Every structure is written in C-alpha cells, then in structure tokens.
Amino acid sequence: MWSAGLSGVIMAGLVLFATAANAQTADRNAADAALVERVKDAVIKELSASGALDRAVDAGIGRYVERERAEAGQRERREADTRAAKLRPVTKDRDHIRGDPAAPVTLVEYSDFECPFCKRFHPTVKRLVDESNGQLKWVYRHFPLDELHPVKARKEAVASECAAELGGNDAFWKFADRFFELTPSNNRTDIDTVLPRIAGEIGLDKARFASCLASGRHDRRIAEDAQDAAATGGRGTPWSLIVSKSGKTYPLSGAQPYAVVKQLVELAREEK
C-alpha cells in the first residue's frame, strides 16, 4: 500500500501534468518529458525512504531465485531420468538378488567393500528388505573406488564373486554381510587374513576359493558393474537406484537414513 507521502507526490505530479497540458503546443513535449522525470524522481525517493523499493527489489530477486531453482530442479530430474535409462536390466542369472526376485520394487546398489558409508548402509537396506513382506528386492553391484581404495576394494569384490561361484547367491550375501561386520573400511583391511577366514566361516573350500581369487575370471564383471554405475550417474558410493514396477527410478546417493530410504521405497511401491 502506498504511503500518504507517496500519494501526495503522485497528486502533485498530476497537477503539474495538467498545467503542462495547457502550455503552448511547441513547448508541450519538452514540458511533458521534464514532468515525467520529476515525477519519477519523486516516486523513487519516496519508495526508497519508505523501504518499499527495497522490499520490491527483494521480492523480485526472491521470485527470480525460486524460478531458477525450479528450472534447475527440472533439468536435474530430466538428466537423472536420462542417466537412469542406462541402467542395465536386473536378471537372476547375472545379478545378486536379496529378497523375492518378483518383488515390485528394486533397489540397485553400487557399492565398494572398503567404503565406510557402504558399511553403514548395508544393514539399513537389509532391514528394509526383511520388513518389506516381499515388496522389495536388493541388487548388489560393484563400484570399487580405486583412487580411494587401491587394490583391496577390487580384490574384495572378486572374493565376493568367488563366493557366489562356489556357493551360489546365498554364499554371496553371507560373504557380504560378514565382510562388512568384520572389517574397518578405508583400505585398512588385512585381506590376506580376512578373505580366507570368511570363506571358511561360510563353508567354502579354501583351496578352490584361493584359486578363484588368483584366476582373474571375475575382473571383467566388476569392471562392467563400475561402468554401469558411472553411466547411471554414480560419482561415489554407495550409489543406488530405487526402481518401481513401472520402471520409474528414484536416485539415492550416499548412506541415507532408514526413514529416507523407506520413504522412497514407498513412493516406488505406490507408482503404478
């Protein structure tokens, strides 16, 4: 609402304008232009003095920022959808699946066995699968961060594949569970001790396990998983995609809390 002072300024301007309108025709344009400038200056001074100008500028900036944020959010969502479309389809023959393979919602996690955040996230997803009543399945894929965890993360990924080769899907998950329970993360794991220990604990033949570790036959699979992670937008671990039955994806970066992950799972479950 205009102040009384501003109203007075405008009224004075209107009087001046009416006077100028009765001037001789030759001088009218110059008089009108001068009058407009005088009224403009008076209005700006009044707006500045009352604080209305600052409020109007702030409001304009606020609207601009909100509009830019909304547009940026839409762009990010489109880019995320484009990347998620590159997700390799989940198959029982290729993937490690925990939970009902027919579950309508899928959480695909790209993980690094030496990542402390992956260690934290592991029991969160396990709990969600256990509580889902067959509505959620968990797919584990490899994303060893060699620049942070050289040698060890990739060898541990190979070890988990050897566990799967020798003992099937259940052995893979037993290996993963036990590994995250035992190890300190951040490339501090004594792999020469821990890997054979876990293999023995979960009932694998240690000699065959050691032979598999040395063979290199699972290296390509791990490299393909890592490439898939990057193609879908992964920049760190854990990197996850929650996928609804209709194929809509909800990207999830980092070791998010149980409540956050559960909310996304519920959104995916409700997606038709």
Summary of the structure (lengths in Angstrom):
residues: 272
radius of gyration: 32.4
end to end distance: 49.1
largest distance: 110.6
contacts: 816
relative contact order: 0.12
helix: 63%
strand: 10%
